[in-house]
Amino acid sequence: MFTGIIEEQGTITAVDPSGDGVRLTVRAPLAVSDAARGDSISISGVCLTVTDQTADGFTADVMRQTLDMSTLGTLGVDSRVNVERALAAHTRLGGHIVQGHVDGTGEVLEVRPGEQWRVIRVSLPGHLAPLVVDKGSITVQGVSLTVSDVSEPDAASHWFEISLIPETLEVTTLGTLAPGDRVNLETDILARHVQRLLRFASPDGIPSAEEGGSR
């Protein structure tokens, strides 16, 4: 589990083919300061497992499904990424509950600068649109953010907006986003559970006996 509060920006130092996937090496000194083989580290919103490490970085295997579902397949040497270590049970939950399981990607449609913040509009795949609500939480490139606006349910194409403060622009890679860039998206886990539960519900909203429910 993660919180979506980015701890550092890392740099990709190697991308090596590995079967139908790749092996990524990331320079991230803070992340590996207390890491061990088998630990989870989020790279731009994708939960990866440490397979090897040095004093200032680590290596992780990325399978084909992850490459297809996320932007990791577009990374090259010197690419900047958002890095977060797994949540420790004794620390504050500063963002929201983030699994590091990317639901899909969106495209940056518009960047609107302001005096104190920057508003970014991102396209939203249709199957994810019901899971995103105004003032709700969403994870973009591993960053926990609050939705500041969202398209109507009957819109021809779906989108959402996020408003970024100077701190977020400075400490994450979101400050470099431009129209046309693709970003990793993870919707709220609670919304996903509710959506799944409703698919098993009877017309009166009660899970049917056939699906293990009782009356």
C-alpha positions as CSV (number, residue, x, y, z in Angstrom):
1,M,0.0,0.0,0.0
2,F,1.0,3.6,-0.7
3,T,-0.3,7.1,0.1
4,G,0.4,8.9,-3.1
5,I,2.7,11.3,-1.3
6,I,5.9,11.4,-3.5
7,E,9.2,11.1,-1.6
8,E,11.6,11.8,-4.4
9,Q,12.0,12.0,-8.1
10,G,14.1,9.1,-9.4
11,T,15.9,8.6,-12.7
12,I,15.8,5.6,-15.0
13,T,19.4,4.4,-15.5
14,A,18.8,1.2,-17.5
15,V,16.1,-0.5,-19.4
16,D,17.0,-4.1,-20.3
17,P,14.8,-6.6,-22.2
18,S,13.7,-9.5,-20.0
19,G,11.5,-12.1,-21.8
20,D,8.4,-10.3,-22.9
21,G,8.9,-7.6,-20.3
22,V,11.8,-5.4,-19.2
23,R,14.1,-4.9,-16.3
24,L,14.2,-1.3,-15.0
25,T,17.0,0.2,-13.0
26,V,16.1,3.3,-11.1
27,R,18.3,5.7,-9.2
28,A,16.4,6.6,-6.1
29,P,18.7,7.1,-3.1
30,L,16.0,7.8,-0.5
31,A,13.9,4.8,-1.5
32,V,16.7,2.3,-1.1
33,S,18.1,3.8,2.1
34,D,16.0,1.2,4.1
35,A,14.9,-1.1,1.3
36,A,15.6,-4.8,0.9
37,R,15.1,-7.4,-1.8
38,G,11.4,-8.1,-2.2
39,D,10.2,-4.7,-0.9
40,S,7.6,-2.8,-2.8
41,I,8.4,0.7,-4.3
42,S,6.0,2.7,-6.4
43,I,7.4,4.1,-9.7
44,S,5.1,6.7,-11.2
45,G,2.1,4.9,-9.6
46,V,3.1,1.4,-10.4
47,C,4.0,-1.0,-7.6
48,L,7.3,-2.7,-8.4
49,T,9.3,-5.3,-6.4
50,V,12.9,-4.8,-5.7
51,T,15.0,-7.6,-7.1
52,D,18.4,-6.1,-6.7
53,Q,19.8,-2.9,-5.3
54,T,22.9,-0.7,-4.9
55,A,23.7,2.2,-2.6
56,D,21.7,4.6,-4.6
57,G,19.2,2.6,-6.7
58,F,17.3,-0.6,-7.4
59,T,16.3,-3.0,-10.2
60,A,12.8,-4.4,-10.8
61,D,11.2,-6.6,-13.3
62,V,8.2,-5.3,-15.2
63,M,5.9,-7.8,-16.9
64,R,4.1,-7.3,-20.3
65,Q,0.7,-6.7,-18.7
66,T,2.1,-3.8,-16.7
67,L,3.8,-2.3,-19.8
68,D,0.5,-2.5,-21.6
69,M,-1.5,-1.0,-18.8
70,S,0.8,1.8,-17.9
71,T,3.3,4.4,-19.2
72,L,6.3,2.4,-18.0
73,G,6.8,1.0,-21.5
74,T,7.7,4.5,-22.8
75,L,10.4,5.1,-20.2
76,G,14.0,5.4,-21.4
77,V,17.4,6.1,-19.8
78,D,17.3,9.5,-18.0
79,S,13.5,9.5,-17.7
80,R,12.3,11.1,-14.5
81,V,9.8,9.1,-12.3
82,N,7.9,9.7,-9.1
83,V,9.1,7.4,-6.3
84,E,7.4,6.4,-3.1
85,R,8.2,3.6,-0.6
86,A,5.4,1.4,0.7
87,L,3.3,2.8,3.6
88,A,4.6,2.0,7.1
89,A,1.7,1.1,9.5
90,H,2.9,3.6,12.1
91,T,3.0,6.7,9.8
92,R,0.3,9.2,8.9
93,L,-1.9,8.6,5.9
94,G,-1.2,11.9,4.2
95,G,-2.8,11.2,0.8
96,H,-5.3,8.3,0.4
97,I,-5.1,4.6,0.1
98,V,-3.2,3.8,-3.1
99,Q,-2.4,0.2,-4.2
100,G,0.0,0.9,-7.0
101,H,-2.3,-1.1,-9.4
102,V,-2.8,1.2,-12.4
103,D,-6.3,1.0,-14.0
104,G,-5.2,2.6,-17.3
105,T,-3.8,5.7,-18.8
106,G,-5.1,9.1,-19.7
107,E,-3.8,11.9,-22.0
108,V,-3.1,15.4,-20.9
109,L,-5.6,17.5,-22.8
110,E,-5.0,21.0,-21.5
111,V,-2.6,22.8,-19.1
112,R,-3.9,26.1,-17.7
113,P,-1.4,28.1,-15.7
114,G,-2.5,30.3,-12.8
115,E,-0.8,32.7,-10.4
116,Q,-0.6,30.1,-7.5
117,W,-1.4,26.8,-9.1
118,R,-1.8,25.0,-12.4
119,V,-5.0,23.2,-13.7
120,I,-4.5,20.1,-15.8
121,R,-7.3,18.4,-17.7
122,V,-6.8,14.7,-18.4
123,S,-8.8,12.4,-20.6
124,L,-10.6,9.6,-18.8
125,P,-11.3,6.1,-20.3
126,G,-15.0,5.5,-20.5
127,H,-14.9,2.4,-18.2
128,L,-13.2,4.5,-15.5
129,A,-15.5,7.5,-15.7
130,P,-18.1,6.2,-13.2
131,L,-15.3,5.8,-10.6
132,V,-14.2,9.5,-10.6
133,V,-16.2,12.2,-8.8
134,D,-15.7,15.9,-8.1
135,K,-13.7,16.4,-4.9
136,G,-12.9,12.7,-4.8
137,S,-9.4,11.2,-4.8
138,I,-7.5,10.0,-7.9
139,T,-3.8,8.9,-8.4
140,V,-2.0,10.4,-11.4
141,Q,1.6,9.2,-12.0
142,G,1.6,7.9,-8.4
143,V,0.5,11.3,-6.9
144,S,-2.5,11.5,-4.6
145,L,-4.7,14.3,-5.9
146,T,-8.2,15.8,-5.5
147,V,-10.5,16.0,-8.5
148,S,-11.4,19.7,-9.0
149,D,-13.8,19.1,-11.9
150,V,-15.1,16.2,-14.0
151,S,-17.1,15.7,-17.2
152,E,-20.9,15.0,-17.1
153,P,-22.0,11.4,-17.2
154,D,-23.6,11.9,-20.7
155,A,-20.5,13.6,-22.1
156,A,-19.3,12.4,-25.5
157,S,-15.8,12.0,-24.1
158,H,-14.8,11.9,-20.5
159,W,-12.2,13.9,-18.6
160,F,-11.3,15.2,-15.2
161,E,-9.2,18.1,-13.9
162,I,-6.7,18.5,-11.1
163,S,-5.4,21.7,-9.6
164,L,-1.7,21.5,-8.7
165,I,-0.1,23.7,-6.0
166,P,3.6,24.9,-6.3
167,E,4.8,22.1,-4.0
168,T,3.3,19.4,-6.2
169,L,4.7,21.0,-9.3
170,E,8.2,21.1,-7.8
171,V,8.6,17.8,-6.1
172,T,6.9,15.6,-8.6
173,T,7.1,15.1,-12.4
174,L,3.6,16.6,-12.9
175,G,5.2,20.0,-13.2
176,T,6.6,19.0,-16.6
177,L,3.4,17.7,-18.1
178,A,2.3,19.1,-21.5
179,P,-0.7,18.4,-23.8
180,G,-0.3,15.0,-25.4
181,D,1.6,13.4,-22.5
182,R,0.2,10.1,-21.2
183,V,-0.2,9.5,-17.4
184,N,-0.9,6.5,-15.2
185,L,-4.3,6.5,-13.5
186,E,-5.5,4.7,-10.4
187,T,-9.0,5.3,-9.2
188,D,-10.3,5.1,-5.6
189,I,-10.2,1.5,-4.3
190,L,-13.5,2.1,-2.4
191,A,-15.3,3.2,-5.6
192,R,-14.0,0.1,-7.4
193,H,-15.3,-2.2,-4.6
194,V,-18.7,-0.6,-4.7
195,Q,-18.9,-0.9,-8.5
196,R,-18.0,-4.6,-8.3
197,L,-20.5,-5.2,-5.5
198,L,-23.4,-3.6,-7.4
199,R,-22.7,-6.0,-10.3
200,F,-23.6,-8.9,-8.0
201,A,-26.7,-7.2,-6.5
202,S,-30.3,-8.2,-7.2
203,P,-32.7,-5.5,-8.4
204,D,-33.6,-4.6,-4.8
205,G,-29.9,-3.9,-4.1
206,I,-29.4,-7.1,-1.9
207,P,-26.8,-9.6,-3.0
208,S,-28.5,-12.7,-4.3
209,A,-28.4,-16.1,-2.6
210,E,-26.8,-17.5,-5.8
211,E,-23.8,-15.2,-5.2
212,G,-23.4,-16.2,-1.6
213,G,-25.8,-13.7,-0.1
214,S,-28.5,-14.4,2.6
215,R,-31.8,-12.8,3.4
